């Protein structure tokens, strides 16, 4: 399976290359002002023209968060919110309707294409799955998360496990981080023990950060 044209982020930047190659990254720099940024403490921006994720220093990230900043340029700050909707339950039937061939996928709205994009990790990277708009509405349209989803910078991350489907609204950069880790660690037909352990650890971290979507509207 090949990755979809234009669906993957630009991997030329060192911030994401380390997940895809395993090589020691060069000094990361802000994609706007080119100042060096600390690898462990920096933000990400979505480049909506190139459909890429780039690193950003804190001042530039804060600038892109200001009202009207996203409309004025091609960069949008990736938020840092993790939400779940306990009232919206998904099961194996919902997953089968989505026709995703693996147990993990993420969905985001591409503003430039004006459509929803469904991707899943594979040994080849981020692979696109055809998504019927009516199926999307039936399966995920009833969740409060869908109405909150910010185009290009957030995603609905789904995982099928033990007969249920967990869904969370997350920053889109962590979805591409997951894709890179799976590509780097994948072995054999089913991914191998190391890839499965990394997947479990990744979703534990996501679970620790998520909060009820009902808290989003509270003062």
Backbone as a chain_set.jsonl record, in Angstrom:
{"seq": "XXXXXXXXXXXXXXXXXXXXXXXXXXXXXXXXXXXXXXXXXXXXXXXXXXXXXXXXXXXXXXXXXXXXXXXXXXXXXXXXXXXXXXXXXXXXXXXXXXXXXXXXXXXXXXXXXXXXXXXXXXXXXXXXXXXXXXXXXXXXXXXXXXXXXXXXXXXXXXXXXXXXXXXXXXXXXXXXXXXXXXXXXXXXXXXXXXXXXXXXXXXXXXXXXXXXXXXXXXX", "coords": {"N": [[0.848, -1.199, 0.0], [0.55, 2.201, -0.801], [1.399, 5.449, 0.385], [-0.923, 8.22, 0.514], [-0.941, 10.734, -2.001], [-0.019, 13.928, -1.058], [-1.234, 13.623, 1.411], [0.38, 12.979, 3.542], [2.49, 14.58, 6.022], [5.069, 17.026, 5.299], [8.151, 15.571, 5.416], [10.676, 16.526, 5.471], [11.6, 18.267, 7.38], [13.501, 18.242, 10.437], [12.072, 17.794, 12.764], [9.994, 15.898, 12.401], [11.349, 13.989, 10.985], [12.905, 12.428, 12.646], [11.196, 10.529, 13.688], [10.688, 8.938, 11.536], [13.042, 7.956, 10.457], [14.831, 7.311, 12.46], [17.301, 8.425, 12.814], [19.764, 10.583, 14.298], [18.551, 13.761, 14.903], [19.094, 16.923, 13.22], [19.807, 20.222, 14.566], [16.815, 21.591, 15.587], [14.735, 24.108, 14.108], [12.731, 27.064, 14.184], [9.961, 27.206, 12.035], [9.093, 29.652, 11.115], [10.658, 31.94, 12.013], [13.181, 30.906, 12.093], [14.789, 30.621, 14.336], [16.726, 28.686, 16.652], [15.219, 25.92, 18.273], [14.297, 24.273, 21.291], [14.346, 20.786, 21.463], [12.685, 19.354, 23.179], [10.888, 21.19, 24.127], [8.907, 22.811, 22.436], [6.592, 24.119, 19.986], [4.204, 23.127, 17.436], [3.319, 23.956, 14.059], [0.775, 23.971, 11.562], [1.339, 23.882, 8.203], [-0.63, 25.032, 5.905], [-0.572, 25.342, 3.169], [1.458, 23.677, 2.128], [0.662, 21.422, 3.315], [1.931, 20.397, 5.644], [3.73, 19.68, 8.709], [5.38, 21.841, 10.862], [8.074, 22.897, 12.994], [7.944, 25.253, 15.726], [8.977, 28.168, 17.481], [8.167, 29.328, 20.798], [7.228, 32.104, 20.901], [6.433, 32.546, 18.174], [4.515, 30.56, 17.87], [2.602, 31.417, 19.716], [1.919, 33.795, 18.49], [0.61, 32.861, 16.193], [-1.644, 31.883, 17.352], [-3.233, 34.0, 17.903], [-6.336, 35.802, 17.514], [-7.547, 35.86, 14.226], [-5.058, 35.452, 13.087], [-4.648, 32.994, 11.776], [-6.25, 33.251, 9.528], [-4.902, 35.163, 8.161], [-2.598, 34.121, 7.087], [-0.648, 31.241, 5.997], [0.011, 29.508, 8.016], [-0.988, 27.635, 10.868], [-1.452, 27.37, 14.324], [-0.929, 24.39, 16.114], [-3.221, 23.102, 18.324], [-3.311, 22.183, 21.87], [-5.086, 20.366, 23.008], [-6.892, 17.612, 24.397], [-9.57, 15.622, 24.062], [-12.452, 13.699, 25.032], [-15.542, 11.987, 24.36], [-17.686, 10.694, 26.389], [-20.361, 10.053, 26.085], [-20.782, 9.207, 23.543], [-20.788, 6.298, 21.972], [-18.954, 3.77, 20.318], [-18.797, 0.766, 18.369], [-17.824, -2.554, 17.197], [-19.377, -2.766, 14.897], [-19.592, -0.132, 13.999], [-16.952, 0.353, 13.346], [-16.534, -1.461, 11.267], [-18.167, -0.312, 9.371], [-16.701, 1.941, 8.691], [-14.651, 0.834, 7.262], [-11.884, 0.505, 7.693], [-8.773, -1.027, 7.405], [-7.027, -1.701, 9.475], [-6.387, -1.514, 13.062], [-6.251, 1.105, 13.989], [-6.862, 4.542, 13.337], [-6.987, 7.9, 12.017], [-8.818, 10.944, 11.63], [-9.185, 13.928, 9.855], [-10.163, 17.289, 9.004], [-9.47, 18.622, 5.957], [-8.855, 21.797, 5.068], [-8.15, 23.06, 2.658], [-8.848, 21.205, 0.687], [-11.438, 20.943, 1.368], [-12.712, 18.738, 2.589], [-13.143, 15.686, 4.458], [-10.434, 13.739, 5.624], [-9.26, 10.472, 5.885], [-6.888, 8.6, 7.548], [-4.478, 5.993, 8.15], [-1.972, 4.259, 10.13], [0.767, 2.522, 8.587], [3.229, 0.145, 7.343], [4.285, 1.589, 5.254], [3.932, 4.19, 5.9], [1.746, 7.016, 6.382], [-1.35, 6.069, 5.321], [-4.011, 6.588, 3.097], [-7.52, 6.152, 3.456], [-10.429, 5.521, 1.617], [-13.3, 7.464, 2.191], [-16.629, 7.502, 2.721], [-18.809, 10.189, 2.757], [-21.393, 10.0, 3.878], [-21.189, 7.762, 5.512], [-19.345, 8.673, 7.343], [-20.866, 10.675, 8.629], [-22.848, 9.093, 9.783], [-21.45, 7.41, 11.556], [-19.683, 9.04, 13.123], [-20.805, 11.523, 13.253], [-22.588, 12.098, 15.305], [-21.163, 12.685, 17.57], [-20.021, 15.005, 20.019], [-17.463, 15.816, 19.67], [-16.983, 16.03, 16.962], [-18.134, 18.451, 16.145], [-16.401, 20.222, 17.343], [-13.98, 19.91, 16.148], [-11.073, 21.256, 14.812], [-10.154, 22.414, 11.625], [-7.382, 21.012, 9.82], [-5.554, 21.104, 12.008], [-6.318, 19.532, 14.129], [-7.402, 16.212, 15.032], [-9.6, 13.361, 14.88], [-8.889, 10.639, 16.678], [-8.946, 7.227, 16.464], [-9.215, 3.993, 17.947], [-9.512, 0.562, 17.706], [-10.336, -1.907, 19.971], [-10.764, -4.853, 21.809], [-13.509, -5.235, 21.104], [-14.641, -2.725, 21.211], [-14.581, 0.767, 20.25], [-12.395, 3.264, 20.79], [-12.389, 6.798, 20.939], [-10.881, 9.922, 20.451], [-10.398, 13.461, 20.49], [-7.59, 15.022, 19.291], [-4.35, 16.736, 19.109], [-3.105, 17.176, 15.807], [-0.435, 16.682, 15.254], [0.495, 14.651, 16.919], [-0.638, 12.431, 15.831], [0.743, 12.059, 13.442], [3.186, 11.616, 14.581], [2.723, 9.115, 15.715], [2.328, 7.622, 13.355], [4.92, 7.778, 12.272], [6.426, 6.411, 14.233], [5.34, 3.836, 14.103], [6.009, 3.134, 11.502], [8.764, 3.067, 11.742], [9.196, 1.032, 13.632], [7.838, -1.218, 12.757], [7.556, -4.687, 12.09], [7.47, -7.695, 10.22], [4.294, -9.372, 9.536], [2.257, -8.558, 11.318], [3.275, -6.386, 12.656], [4.797, -6.819, 14.964], [6.21, -7.398, 18.298], [7.502, -5.17, 19.48], [6.464, -2.941, 18.129], [3.761, -3.192, 18.817], [3.914, -2.841, 21.589], [4.818, -0.195, 21.698], [2.618, 1.055, 20.567], [0.62, 0.555, 22.502], [1.73, 1.993, 24.659], [1.689, 4.568, 23.635], [-1.094, 5.095, 23.413], [-1.784, 4.937, 26.074], [-0.586, 7.238, 27.075], [-2.047, 9.155, 25.679], [-4.577, 8.662, 26.781], [-4.139, 9.478, 29.418], [-4.058, 12.189, 29.15], [-6.466, 13.069, 28.125], [-9.634, 14.72, 28.555], [-13.031, 15.09, 29.651], [-15.323, 16.081, 27.166], [-17.344, 17.724, 27.98], [-16.223, 19.481, 29.782], [-15.072, 21.381, 28.238], [-16.764, 23.475, 27.617], [-17.17, 24.732, 29.985], [-16.876, 27.523, 32.235]], "CA": [[0.0, 0.0, 0.0], [1.337, 3.424, -0.858], [0.803, 6.576, 1.104], [-1.649, 9.086, -0.404], [-0.274, 11.946, -2.421], [-0.48, 15.135, -0.379], [-1.878, 13.357, 2.695], [1.379, 12.935, 4.589], [3.164, 15.843, 6.247], [6.402, 17.123, 4.735], [9.061, 14.939, 6.375], [12.021, 17.037, 5.323], [11.994, 18.925, 8.613], [14.043, 17.291, 11.401], [11.144, 17.514, 13.852], [9.28, 14.66, 12.134], [12.224, 12.997, 10.372], [13.441, 11.497, 13.64], [10.247, 9.436, 13.878], [10.605, 8.135, 10.325], [14.326, 7.379, 10.084], [15.587, 6.85, 13.611], [18.586, 9.093, 12.841], [19.899, 11.726, 15.186], [18.106, 14.933, 14.142], [19.851, 18.164, 13.277], [19.198, 21.227, 15.428], [15.518, 22.029, 15.081], [14.582, 25.548, 14.019], [11.369, 27.54, 13.976], [9.617, 27.293, 10.63], [8.773, 31.033, 10.753], [11.755, 32.892, 12.227], [14.43, 30.143, 11.954], [15.561, 30.547, 15.57], [16.854, 27.328, 17.16], [14.234, 25.588, 19.305], [14.616, 23.113, 22.109], [13.586, 19.655, 20.947], [11.693, 18.876, 24.139], [9.954, 22.244, 24.517], [8.535, 23.705, 21.355], [5.259, 23.868, 19.469], [4.126, 22.816, 16.015], [2.379, 24.677, 13.216], [0.36, 23.302, 10.335], [1.516, 24.667, 6.984], [-1.813, 24.623, 5.159], [-0.282, 25.341, 1.738], [2.251, 22.49, 1.81], [0.106, 20.305, 4.083], [3.086, 19.912, 6.394], [3.867, 20.07, 10.106], [6.682, 22.45, 11.076], [8.353, 23.295, 14.368], [7.802, 26.688, 15.978], [9.35, 28.662, 18.804], [6.974, 29.714, 21.561], [6.642, 33.384, 20.472], [5.747, 32.412, 16.887], [3.321, 29.752, 18.094], [1.623, 32.279, 20.373], [1.453, 34.741, 17.484], [-0.332, 32.178, 15.312], [-2.858, 31.604, 18.11], [-4.017, 35.218, 18.069], [-7.516, 35.878, 16.637], [-7.3, 36.392, 12.901], [-3.735, 35.109, 12.567], [-4.752, 31.872, 10.84], [-6.853, 33.717, 8.286], [-3.989, 36.08, 7.489], [-1.459, 33.413, 6.51], [-0.801, 29.817, 5.717], [0.36, 28.711, 9.184], [-1.941, 27.579, 11.973], [-0.887, 26.73, 15.506], [-1.556, 23.133, 16.515], [-3.649, 23.208, 19.728], [-2.799, 21.17, 22.791], [-6.209, 19.826, 23.775], [-7.22, 16.197, 24.249], [-10.94, 15.519, 24.547], [-13.21, 12.488, 24.75], [-16.985, 12.14, 24.519], [-18.174, 9.442, 26.978], [-21.745, 9.776, 25.693], [-20.824, 8.715, 22.162], [-20.196, 4.973, 21.987], [-18.724, 3.099, 19.045], [-18.525, -0.655, 18.528], [-17.267, -3.206, 16.019], [-20.204, -2.466, 13.734], [-19.207, 1.19, 13.518], [-15.632, 0.231, 12.726], [-16.7, -2.146, 9.978], [-18.756, 0.643, 8.436], [-15.64, 2.837, 8.247], [-13.836, 0.046, 6.336], [-10.461, 0.705, 7.961], [-8.238, -2.386, 7.449], [-6.219, -1.927, 10.672], [-7.1, -1.16, 14.28], [-6.03, 2.506, 14.374], [-7.015, 5.497, 12.246], [-7.33, 9.249, 12.438], [-9.632, 11.677, 10.669], [-9.112, 15.37, 10.004], [-10.766, 18.037, 7.903], [-8.521, 19.388, 5.166], [-9.558, 23.012, 4.663], [-7.869, 23.357, 1.259], [-9.633, 20.278, -0.124], [-12.807, 21.034, 1.852], [-13.26, 17.403, 2.807], [-12.553, 14.917, 5.533], [-9.407, 12.792, 5.196], [-9.079, 9.354, 6.815], [-5.558, 8.012, 7.403], [-4.107, 5.0, 9.156], [-0.554, 3.91, 10.067], [1.138, 1.303, 7.879], [4.676, 0.104, 7.15], [4.655, 2.572, 4.233], [3.656, 5.534, 6.397], [0.324, 7.351, 6.506], [-2.076, 5.584, 4.153], [-5.366, 7.135, 3.073], [-8.64, 5.254, 3.232], [-11.589, 6.201, 1.039], [-14.291, 7.696, 3.239], [-17.937, 7.95, 2.243], [-19.309, 11.234, 3.656], [-22.577, 9.554, 4.612], [-20.721, 6.859, 6.566], [-18.75, 9.55, 8.354], [-21.932, 11.311, 9.39], [-23.555, 8.08, 10.561], [-20.605, 6.836, 12.606], [-19.056, 10.015, 14.009], [-21.514, 12.797, 13.233], [-23.324, 12.335, 16.541], [-20.273, 13.014, 18.68], [-19.739, 16.426, 20.232], [-16.101, 16.075, 19.217], [-17.017, 16.386, 15.546], [-18.42, 19.874, 16.019], [-15.287, 21.003, 17.878], [-12.766, 19.596, 15.395], [-10.499, 22.372, 14.064], [-9.555, 21.933, 10.372], [-5.932, 20.966, 9.585], [-4.685, 21.082, 13.183], [-6.794, 18.539, 15.087], [-7.893, 14.986, 14.408], [-10.27, 12.362, 15.705], [-8.028, 9.46, 16.708], [-9.75, 6.058, 16.823], [-8.541, 2.703, 18.108], [-10.409, -0.57, 17.933], [-9.732, -2.856, 20.899], [-11.68, -5.636, 22.654], [-14.903, -5.081, 20.744], [-15.108, -1.341, 21.292], [-13.755, 1.723, 19.518], [-12.125, 4.474, 21.56], [-12.241, 7.967, 20.066], [-10.457, 11.138, 21.147], [-9.957, 14.599, 19.707], [-6.198, 15.217, 19.672], [-3.552, 17.533, 18.168], [-2.788, 16.34, 14.651], [0.97, 16.311, 15.186], [0.769, 13.376, 17.581], [-1.055, 11.368, 14.916], [1.869, 11.812, 12.548], [4.228, 10.989, 15.408], [2.377, 7.703, 15.787], [2.614, 7.041, 12.044], [6.363, 7.631, 12.147], [6.913, 5.359, 15.127], [4.922, 2.542, 13.573], [6.822, 2.857, 10.314], [10.124, 2.774, 12.184], [9.268, -0.182, 14.451], [7.049, -2.311, 12.191], [8.246, -5.887, 11.627], [6.614, -8.816, 9.883], [2.932, -9.15, 9.051], [1.396, -7.894, 12.305], [3.962, -5.273, 13.294], [5.777, -7.293, 15.921], [5.992, -7.079, 19.712], [7.978, -3.832, 19.801], [5.495, -1.977, 17.605], [2.538, -3.287, 19.624], [4.189, -2.227, 22.892], [4.86, 1.25, 21.483], [1.242, 1.491, 20.332], [-0.054, 0.571, 23.802], [2.273, 3.088, 25.455], [1.205, 5.806, 23.026], [-2.493, 5.323, 23.772], [-1.835, 5.212, 27.514], [-0.277, 8.664, 27.25], [-3.213, 9.912, 25.205], [-5.628, 8.506, 27.777], [-3.804, 10.257, 30.608], [-4.197, 13.615, 28.878], [-7.808, 13.43, 27.677], [-10.646, 15.118, 29.535], [-14.399, 15.035, 29.149], [-15.646, 17.207, 26.289], [-18.232, 18.617, 28.717], [-15.435, 20.496, 30.48], [-14.626, 22.375, 27.266], [-17.68, 24.628, 27.619], [-17.295, 25.317, 31.317], [-16.08, 28.746, 32.409]], "C": [[0.879, 1.242, 0.0], [0.615, 4.536, -0.134], [0.156, 7.517, 0.119], [-0.863, 10.323, -0.755], [-0.877, 13.141, -1.706], [-1.087, 14.883, 0.98], [-0.878, 13.353, 3.827], [1.98, 14.318, 4.811], [4.508, 15.835, 5.553], [7.39, 16.596, 5.762], [10.485, 15.439, 6.232], [12.504, 17.728, 6.581], [12.462, 17.916, 9.635], [13.071, 16.926, 12.5], [10.385, 16.222, 13.661], [10.193, 13.587, 11.561], [12.731, 11.987, 11.39], [12.513, 10.324, 13.888], [10.275, 8.466, 12.704], [11.911, 7.436, 9.987], [15.097, 6.812, 11.256], [16.948, 7.51, 13.721], [18.576, 10.24, 13.84], [19.529, 12.992, 14.422], [19.098, 16.079, 14.234], [19.141, 19.121, 14.229], [17.883, 21.698, 14.814], [15.419, 23.544, 15.13], [13.125, 25.897, 13.747], [11.11, 27.695, 12.484], [9.263, 28.7, 10.172], [9.978, 31.962, 10.859], [13.128, 32.249, 12.179], [15.295, 30.127, 13.211], [15.611, 29.089, 16.021], [15.833, 27.099, 18.274], [14.679, 24.334, 20.045], [13.738, 21.951, 21.689], [12.459, 19.241, 21.877], [10.631, 19.922, 24.47], [9.732, 23.21, 23.359], [7.156, 23.3, 20.855], [5.335, 23.504, 17.995], [3.079, 23.696, 15.344], [1.993, 23.797, 12.045], [0.541, 24.281, 9.18], [0.405, 24.229, 6.034], [-1.589, 24.628, 3.653], [0.459, 24.075, 1.325], [1.703, 21.235, 2.472], [1.22, 19.598, 4.852], [2.988, 20.365, 7.843], [5.275, 20.631, 10.289], [6.826, 22.841, 12.54], [8.212, 24.802, 14.51], [8.312, 27.025, 17.366], [8.085, 29.144, 19.507], [6.405, 31.061, 21.121], [5.883, 33.277, 19.147], [4.468, 31.592, 17.036], [2.226, 30.586, 18.74], [1.054, 33.302, 19.397], [0.393, 34.11, 16.59], [-1.632, 31.804, 16.025], [-3.753, 32.833, 18.252], [-5.206, 35.233, 17.11], [-7.173, 36.516, 15.296], [-5.979, 35.994, 12.296], [-3.822, 34.004, 11.529], [-5.307, 32.329, 9.501], [-5.888, 34.568, 7.477], [-2.842, 35.36, 6.783], [-1.715, 31.938, 6.375], [-0.535, 28.935, 6.927], [-0.73, 28.778, 10.255], [-1.302, 26.827, 13.132], [-1.657, 25.456, 15.827], [-1.943, 23.241, 17.987], [-3.088, 22.069, 20.576], [-3.94, 20.604, 23.629], [-6.485, 18.376, 23.385], [-8.596, 15.995, 24.874], [-11.54, 14.159, 24.198], [-14.684, 12.741, 25.023], [-17.558, 10.828, 25.063], [-19.584, 9.071, 26.55], [-21.867, 9.205, 24.283], [-20.062, 7.393, 22.081], [-20.073, 4.404, 20.581], [-18.379, 1.641, 19.297], [-17.939, -1.23, 17.247], [-18.06, -2.891, 14.757], [-19.852, -1.117, 13.134], [-17.867, 1.13, 12.799], [-15.727, -0.441, 11.354], [-17.285, -1.194, 8.937], [-17.71, 1.597, 7.879], [-14.684, 2.164, 7.269], [-12.349, 0.378, 6.459], [-9.822, -0.679, 8.15], [-7.36, -2.701, 8.651], [-6.978, -1.401, 11.879], [-6.947, 0.267, 14.756], [-6.218, 3.392, 13.15], [-7.243, 6.882, 12.829], [-7.954, 10.001, 11.275], [-9.454, 13.168, 10.912], [-9.739, 16.043, 8.792], [-9.702, 18.886, 7.238], [-9.238, 20.605, 4.599], [-9.361, 23.315, 3.181], [-8.703, 22.481, 0.327], [-11.116, 20.32, 0.217], [-13.449, 19.656, 1.973], [-12.535, 16.734, 3.97], [-11.575, 13.909, 4.956], [-9.251, 11.736, 6.282], [-7.737, 8.697, 6.528], [-5.345, 6.948, 8.466], [-2.628, 4.655, 9.005], [-0.351, 2.61, 9.291], [2.648, 1.269, 7.751], [5.16, 1.124, 6.132], [4.464, 4.007, 4.712], [2.169, 5.764, 6.555], [-0.392, 6.986, 5.216], [-3.517, 6.06, 4.216], [-6.387, 6.055, 2.776], [-9.795, 6.061, 2.638], [-12.693, 6.303, 2.09], [-15.564, 8.268, 2.64], [-18.481, 8.994, 3.222], [-20.522, 10.802, 4.469], [-22.208, 8.606, 5.743], [-20.115, 7.666, 7.701], [-19.824, 10.17, 9.236], [-22.633, 10.303, 10.293], [-22.736, 7.629, 11.762], [-20.134, 7.883, 13.599], [-19.797, 11.345, 14.087], [-22.25, 13.117, 14.515], [-22.466, 12.708, 17.721], [-20.078, 14.521, 18.786], [-18.343, 16.793, 19.751], [-16.076, 16.55, 17.769], [-17.24, 17.874, 15.356], [-17.282, 20.754, 16.497], [-14.022, 20.875, 17.041], [-12.3, 20.789, 14.561], [-9.826, 21.848, 12.795], [-8.033, 22.019, 10.387], [-5.085, 20.758, 10.831], [-5.126, 20.089, 14.261], [-7.344, 17.337, 14.334], [-8.715, 14.194, 15.411], [-9.47, 11.078, 15.575], [-8.83, 8.284, 17.254], [-8.87, 4.828, 16.957], [-9.568, 1.636, 18.437], [-9.705, -1.581, 18.831], [-10.832, -3.53, 21.714], [-13.155, -5.335, 22.372], [-15.468, -3.686, 20.87], [-14.155, -0.467, 20.48], [-13.614, 2.975, 20.379], [-11.858, 5.626, 20.604], [-11.858, 9.18, 20.913], [-10.113, 12.216, 20.139], [-8.57, 14.961, 20.196], [-5.516, 16.192, 18.714], [-3.087, 16.651, 17.01], [-1.329, 15.923, 14.614], [1.259, 14.985, 15.875], [0.32, 12.197, 16.711], [0.07, 11.033, 13.946], [3.07, 11.254, 13.301], [3.978, 9.489, 15.497], [2.682, 6.999, 14.468], [4.113, 6.786, 11.887], [6.92, 6.525, 13.009], [6.538, 3.978, 14.602], [5.742, 2.165, 12.339], [8.237, 2.436, 10.702], [10.225, 1.404, 12.851], [8.635, -1.404, 13.805], [7.933, -3.452, 11.702], [7.228, -6.967, 11.306], [5.22, -8.405, 9.455], [2.099, -8.312, 10.008], [2.074, -6.76, 13.053], [5.022, -5.692, 14.278], [5.535, -6.766, 17.323], [6.406, -5.655, 20.052], [6.988, -2.773, 19.328], [4.21, -2.003, 18.425], [2.737, -2.646, 20.992], [4.215, -0.703, 22.767], [3.457, 1.811, 21.269], [0.477, 1.572, 21.651], [0.42, 1.744, 24.654], [1.776, 4.438, 24.942], [-0.221, 6.091, 23.468], [-2.679, 5.476, 25.278], [-1.566, 6.687, 27.776], [-1.437, 9.536, 26.791], [-4.329, 9.857, 26.245], [-5.389, 9.328, 29.028], [-4.065, 11.746, 30.405], [-5.63, 14.023, 28.511], [-8.711, 13.83, 28.84], [-12.008, 15.111, 28.857], [-14.703, 16.278, 28.321], [-16.58, 18.182, 26.983], [-17.493, 19.716, 29.446], [-15.013, 21.613, 29.545], [-15.476, 23.633, 27.308], [-17.834, 25.276, 28.98], [-16.434, 26.564, 31.442], [-14.811, 28.466, 33.197]], "O": [[1.859, 1.307, 0.743], [-0.613, 4.561, -0.052], [0.623, 7.622, -1.016], [-0.19, 10.901, 0.098], [-2.09, 13.349, -1.738], [-1.434, 15.843, 1.668], [-1.228, 13.684, 4.959], [1.984, 15.145, 3.899], [5.043, 14.769, 5.245], [7.46, 17.122, 6.872], [11.408, 14.855, 6.8], [13.709, 17.773, 6.829], [11.893, 16.827, 9.716], [13.208, 15.869, 13.118], [10.142, 15.504, 14.631], [9.869, 12.401, 11.632], [12.964, 10.826, 11.053], [12.968, 9.242, 14.257], [9.924, 7.297, 12.859], [11.897, 6.417, 9.296], [15.932, 5.925, 11.076], [17.698, 7.191, 14.643], [17.528, 10.79, 14.177], [20.134, 13.277, 13.388], [19.847, 16.193, 15.204], [18.012, 18.866, 14.649], [17.845, 22.147, 13.669], [15.932, 24.19, 16.044], [12.385, 25.113, 13.152], [11.936, 28.246, 11.756], [9.141, 28.938, 8.97], [10.291, 32.688, 9.915], [14.14, 32.949, 12.218], [16.433, 29.662, 13.157], [14.661, 28.338, 15.804], [15.61, 27.972, 19.113], [15.346, 23.461, 19.49], [12.522, 22.101, 21.57], [11.396, 18.822, 21.419], [9.588, 19.587, 25.03], [10.31, 24.296, 23.322], [6.62, 22.265, 21.252], [6.402, 23.567, 17.383], [2.1, 24.119, 15.959], [2.787, 22.975, 11.587], [-0.031, 25.37, 9.18], [0.496, 23.163, 5.425], [-2.341, 23.983, 2.922], [0.139, 23.466, 0.304], [2.193, 20.13, 2.239], [1.423, 18.389, 4.733], [2.263, 21.306, 8.167], [6.255, 19.983, 9.919], [5.84, 23.084, 13.235], [8.344, 25.54, 13.533], [8.109, 26.266, 18.314], [7.051, 29.342, 18.868], [5.187, 31.167, 20.975], [4.806, 33.856, 19.007], [3.456, 31.894, 16.403], [1.058, 30.482, 18.364], [-0.128, 33.642, 19.455], [-0.608, 34.748, 16.265], [-2.614, 31.448, 15.374], [-4.903, 32.718, 18.676], [-5.094, 34.723, 15.996], [-6.575, 37.591, 15.247], [-5.781, 36.176, 11.095], [-3.143, 34.065, 10.505], [-4.88, 31.846, 8.453], [-6.027, 34.688, 6.26], [-2.175, 35.966, 5.944], [-2.82, 31.445, 6.598], [-0.82, 27.737, 6.887], [-1.312, 29.833, 10.509], [-0.688, 25.778, 12.942], [-2.888, 25.445, 15.814], [-1.07, 23.454, 18.827], [-2.478, 21.129, 20.068], [-3.778, 20.387, 24.83], [-6.337, 17.973, 22.232], [-8.766, 16.177, 26.08], [-11.178, 13.548, 23.193], [-15.033, 13.608, 25.823], [-17.884, 9.935, 24.281], [-19.971, 7.906, 26.637], [-22.945, 8.768, 23.88], [-18.832, 7.377, 22.119], [-20.981, 4.542, 19.761], [-17.751, 1.307, 20.301], [-17.599, -0.49, 16.324], [-17.488, -2.763, 13.674], [-19.816, -0.964, 11.913], [-17.673, 1.778, 11.771], [-15.067, -0.023, 10.402], [-16.936, -1.265, 7.759], [-17.809, 2.022, 6.728], [-13.98, 2.846, 6.525], [-11.647, 0.515, 5.457], [-10.294, -1.444, 8.99], [-6.979, -3.856, 8.84], [-8.093, -0.897, 11.74], [-7.458, 0.618, 15.82], [-5.786, 3.041, 12.052], [-7.642, 7.024, 13.985], [-7.667, 9.738, 10.107], [-9.559, 13.627, 12.05], [-9.835, 15.462, 7.711], [-9.105, 19.76, 7.866], [-10.121, 20.473, 3.752], [-10.288, 23.773, 2.514], [-9.204, 22.95, -0.695], [-11.951, 19.808, -0.529], [-14.573, 19.435, 1.523], [-11.463, 17.166, 4.396], [-11.845, 13.293, 3.924], [-9.125, 12.065, 7.461], [-7.473, 8.284, 5.398], [-5.948, 6.99, 9.539], [-2.078, 4.739, 7.907], [-1.192, 1.712, 9.334], [3.301, 2.276, 8.025], [6.335, 1.491, 6.145], [4.805, 4.945, 3.991], [1.414, 4.831, 6.829], [-0.086, 7.522, 4.151], [-4.17, 5.954, 5.254], [-6.157, 5.163, 1.959], [-10.098, 7.157, 3.108], [-12.979, 5.334, 2.793], [-15.572, 9.382, 2.116], [-18.602, 8.703, 4.412], [-20.663, 11.196, 5.627], [-22.827, 8.631, 6.807], [-20.345, 7.377, 8.875], [-19.695, 10.183, 10.46], [-22.974, 10.617, 11.434], [-23.27, 7.482, 12.862], [-20.179, 7.644, 14.806], [-19.451, 12.2, 14.901], [-22.515, 14.286, 14.797], [-22.997, 13.023, 18.786], [-19.981, 15.221, 17.778], [-18.073, 17.957, 19.458], [-15.243, 17.375, 17.395], [-16.608, 18.494, 14.502], [-17.197, 21.917, 16.103], [-13.087, 21.657, 17.211], [-13.038, 21.277, 13.705], [-9.009, 20.931, 12.873], [-7.463, 22.98, 10.904], [-3.964, 20.265, 10.71], [-4.38, 19.835, 15.207], [-7.703, 17.428, 13.16], [-8.552, 14.333, 16.623], [-9.383, 10.498, 14.493], [-9.335, 8.338, 18.375], [-7.918, 4.635, 16.201], [-10.388, 1.8, 19.339], [-8.617, -2.059, 18.507], [-11.721, -2.863, 22.244], [-13.952, -5.197, 23.301], [-16.664, -3.484, 20.657], [-13.075, -0.901, 20.079], [-14.597, 3.66, 20.66], [-11.187, 5.458, 19.586], [-12.449, 9.425, 21.964], [-9.598, 11.926, 19.06], [-8.379, 15.188, 21.39], [-6.033, 16.454, 17.628], [-2.714, 15.497, 17.224], [-1.003, 14.906, 14.002], [2.168, 14.263, 15.466], [0.845, 11.092, 16.844], [0.322, 9.863, 13.661], [3.876, 10.512, 12.738], [4.905, 8.689, 15.372], [3.235, 5.899, 14.466], [4.526, 5.72, 11.431], [7.794, 5.775, 12.572], [7.348, 3.053, 14.657], [6.12, 1.006, 12.166], [8.831, 1.561, 10.073], [11.213, 0.693, 12.667], [8.871, -2.524, 14.258], [8.92, -3.235, 11.0], [6.244, -7.139, 12.025], [4.981, -7.262, 9.064], [1.326, -7.456, 9.578], [1.5, -6.223, 14.0], [6.039, -5.013, 14.426], [4.769, -5.825, 17.527], [5.727, -4.992, 20.836], [6.707, -1.816, 20.049], [3.629, -0.953, 18.699], [1.835, -1.982, 21.503], [3.694, 0.0, 23.633], [3.143, 2.908, 21.731], [-0.236, 2.546, 21.895], [-0.388, 2.414, 25.297], [1.48, 5.339, 25.727], [-0.529, 7.216, 23.86], [-3.651, 6.093, 25.711], [-2.237, 7.311, 28.598], [-1.77, 10.532, 27.434], [-4.95, 10.873, 26.556], [-6.338, 9.823, 29.636], [-4.269, 12.481, 31.371], [-5.967, 15.205, 28.581], [-8.565, 13.338, 29.959], [-12.105, 15.125, 27.63], [-14.379, 17.395, 28.724], [-16.614, 19.357, 26.618], [-18.063, 20.775, 29.709], [-14.633, 22.689, 30.007], [-14.978, 24.733, 27.065], [-18.553, 26.266, 29.117], [-15.375, 26.652, 30.82], [-14.021, 29.378, 33.439]]}, "num_chains": 1, "name": "protein.A"}
